[in-house]
Amino acid sequence: MKRFAAMVCSHSPQRLGAPIRLVSLIGLFALLGAPVALTAAGKPEPRDPRLEIFSWWTAGGEAEGLAAMFEIYRAKYPTAQIINATVAGGAGSNAKAVLDTRMQSGNPPDSFQVHAGHELIDSWVRAGKMEPITFVFRENGWLNAFPKDLIDIISYKGEIYSVPVNIHRSNVLWYNKKIFADNGLVPPASFDQLVKVCDALATKGITPFALGDNGIWASVHLLESVLLSTMGPVRYKGLWTGATPWDGGELRTSLSRFATLLHYVNTDHATQSWDAAAQYVIDGKCAMTVMGDWVEGYFKAKGLTPNGEFGWVPFPGTKGSFMMLSDSFGLPRGAPDRDAAVKWLTVAASREGQDAFNPKKGSIPSRTDCNRSLYDAYLQSAMDSFRTDTIVPSVTHGAAAAEGWVSQIQDVIALFLCDLDVEKASAGLIAAAREYVR
């Protein structure tokens, strides 16, 4: 009953169909047995905002960044009730299943985290489950505060459908500086150098790579960097548009290289999460990990400092390329408190909100006018790379391909981890591409 009342109050009469007078709404509530509080003027009393935000931000810096945006929202709307609906699981592996059930059953949150690009557009916008939010950008004069290429990614048929709160880089190799210094190693710049570093560490009894692929997405994350390293940015981007054939030798080379790296990872990788793998690097159990720069937020939440205990380089062979993804929030049709959701999107798109969120999350703002001095050495280097490097989309994180295609790739790689059969995996990836590339 409360949910029905909230939905009616949060929509104008025109959105409900034929015009409905206020007295008719009150009468409807009375028929249904719902209590109605009236002001002296006979109008329903305004209720406190109730905002439910659905995300998978539960670890380290990402949870701190979300909390920082909540603080801004509460300062602006002190009577608001915020429901932080999080579902643990890296890259949203668990959260997306829960969200799908809620959206399909007509029980959406007020706003939810989703990767900008194909993940949002193909899953929910085309299905008519989202409202356009171009008005949030236009009314605040923010259309020029975001790069045009990014606006294109979050748009469909001329309308904007999400607020990108950040930009993440996917193709980053993070390493324990003490382990490298103690063993006389320098960060590798090519794949061949990477293998030599791994051999040197393995000889000393040190596990070279930390991988936490509980849910398989982290393995695909590693593979996409290997693909970029092998193919270069132009041919890598062509995989997702049809310009680069999947049945070429570069795919098999990439899978062979991927198999090589899997010989150097922790043996318990299938039971570990991405943040557990990052903790292995902190603890010195492993020397390196390949993960997006939310790892930096995790490291800092654990008390580490950039260029102190940890260092970073682009994944070997990908220097000059910035593999991009973006977390964003949209407005579901039928949001229980639409007004509260619009206010949340306005905070998320604001310079204040992005400057509160991103330094803690370990990401850079999607706006071009944020305060650079708030960002640490790594994040400033990411800002510079984002401005000058070739931008390529992450497939693992929803920017490059439809979610159904990503799911098929994950299925192929899950089998590959068991048998390391390059030819079988190649055939599976080629078959998936034929289904989605037109």
C-alpha angles and dihedrals in degrees: 000000000000090000092052092049091049092051093051094046093049095055129068117239090253091058090054093057122254117030111279124196121228091246089055091055091049090049090050091053090049092052089052093048095245118149113242121200113208132197122223088268091059095251125128112269112250111249129216115270115262113199123188114192116190118202145135095236103126105127134083116297096009093061090046092051092051090049090053091057090047089055091056091048092050091048090055095040107026095175093055121116112217120202109198100204105186129168115196119232130105117264088007093287092151099025094059092059091052092046092050091055092049096046094047092049094050095251104117125167116240089258135349140200114254134162111258116245129027095000092064100031098045097039104042115001097057088046091058094244097124137064119225112250101194087123091067090060096039098047092050095044092242103130090101095042092076126059113262092233089057093047087054091053093053095043134088124188092347097310128105114232107180145028112236106215096186150359119236129193115222104186100072129129112206121196142186104249095204093055091049093047094046091053098042094245131148125204110273120246099189136037092250090053089049091056091049091052090049091051092049092051094044090052088057091051094254119134103236102204133040113207127175107185102159096149093025096248094107091059091053087047089057092045094054090058090049090051091051091047092051099041106029124230100290097051092039091056089047091063090071097043100042094251092111117053116232093213094066125112093255092074092054091046090052093050091049090052090047090053089051092056092048089065088065101050130101112278093232094056094121092063098042131088125225092259092049087055089050089051089055088060091048091050094047093243089121130022103216145014133190112220142126120282093266080089087072090058089051092049092051092047086058092053100261124135129218111259087008110081096354137038135189143205133175110274104280110277096018101086109139093032125097112200102205138202132162134204112220143173128221141182115258118211107253095026105175093230106024095173092053089048093053089050089051092051089050091054091046092051095045124101089237092054095046093047090051094047108039104053088056096040094052095242138107125247121263089219118085096216103060126127107273093192090070092065127085130233095277095046092048088052088051090051090053093048093047089055097048110023129084107268116225127176126247114236094195092057102046103261101104108036145018116277092245090057091048089051091054091049090052091052091052093049092047088061092042091058088060101046107013087218104164096189095050092047091048091053091049094050092046091051091050092050092052089057095053109027111083 
